[in-house]
Amino acid sequence: MMNATARIMLSGFTNLSEVEPQPISITKQTIFQENTAFENFLFTLAHQQPEQAIRLLNEWIETLPSYDGTTDGSDVVLPGVKAPIDIPSHWAEKPVHFIPNGFANPKAPRLIYIVRNQYFFCQEQNLREWLWKVHGTKSPQRILDIGCGTGTTTFVYGELFPNADVIGIDLSAPLIRFCRDWKAQRGASKVFFYQENAEVTHWTDNSFDIVHFTYVLHEMPQENARKILQEMYRLLKPGGTFSAMEVMYDETAQEREARVSRSRAAEPFLEEYMHLNLPVAIGDTGFKYIKRHYDCKFPSSDGMFLTALKPNTRE
Ligand SMILES: C[S@@+](CC[C@H](N)C(=O)[O-])C[C@H]1O[C@@H](n2cnc3c(N)ncnc32)[C@H](O)[C@@H]1O
């Protein structure tokens, strides 16, 4: 898969120069294994030589197991919900992270799964620590994780609060199927996954004690992000907690512009996200006591951890 040109191009990178990894075949039986050398290499390459990485990625993704199901997604929607659900147009039209056909690609789950070992914010031990620090004193009965991806945050919630029902939702039917397989492997009996559009879900008002997302709103137009915040407000019980980890909203316009231009190729909506100004947008939605807990400095992906409360009555 990696030709001579690719190797020559890589030879200039000190941390990659010794490496000539070959892809290892991944099946549904081996899909939860740790990252292979090739996958780590591909990830580093994406930051250093995106065009080269995209070419390799397009070849490699074709070899990965496909998470297909019914064509309308009726195997992954909530019981009683009519499939297919409405999918926002931006999600399919402007794929993020260089993924061919984006999160809808049935072969994308392994690619998304391996990222959790790369970024600080999606490593389980960090999530466990941060989520416990902000929620550890609570006894939630129902928790919603929006844009759950491969489910890492959802499973961490399930482990921290074993008595709660924890629900992960995502637009991607293939990712929901992957999450369900991972659930079976982890034995997480009170964690559930459904294909839902977080802008318009099927739960009644005030259904959850905690509503959360990890790195979701930076991947969509402002209008869609605001709809998700409104829906989170509707779903949260009065007195319940909103929490989110997201791309850092830097203090100065100059820093924000620099961040946008660094990530533009992989993050087509980052500029819109900066205009949203997430901490302010959370307040616009009606949430109170907005708190910025952690600013996690990490090369290429600094993040912030935010919480807010839904007041008992709208003031
Ligand atoms: C960067 S991934 C983050 C996944 C996961 N939270 C994590 O931290 O690994 C963003 C996820 O949000 C999902 N998403 C985007 N818009 C959504 C929407 N309107 N409703 C539900 N999920 C959405 C995408 O399909 C994708 O899986």
The ligand as an ORCA input file, in Angstrom:
! r2SCAN-3c Opt
* xyz 0 1
  C     -15.875     14.309     16.373
  S     -17.136     13.157     16.548
  C     -17.094     12.990     18.303
  C     -17.478     11.633     18.728
  C     -17.390     11.332     20.215
  N     -18.218     12.235     20.985
  C     -15.976     11.335     20.698
  O     -15.602     12.234     21.451
  O     -15.205     10.452     20.297
  C     -18.664     14.033     16.282
  C     -19.855     13.101     16.206
  O     -21.047     13.908     16.246
  C     -21.997     13.305     15.399
  N     -23.033     14.290     15.064
  C     -22.910     15.424     14.345
  N     -24.083     16.057     14.248
  C     -24.987     15.323     14.949
  C     -26.387     15.448     15.199
  N     -27.108     16.461     14.712
  N     -26.992     14.488     15.930
  C     -26.301     13.440     16.412
  N     -24.976     13.260     16.198
  C     -24.324     14.196     15.468
  C     -21.165     12.823     14.222
  O     -21.852     11.864     13.440
  C     -19.919     12.297     14.930
  O     -20.017     10.942     15.236
*
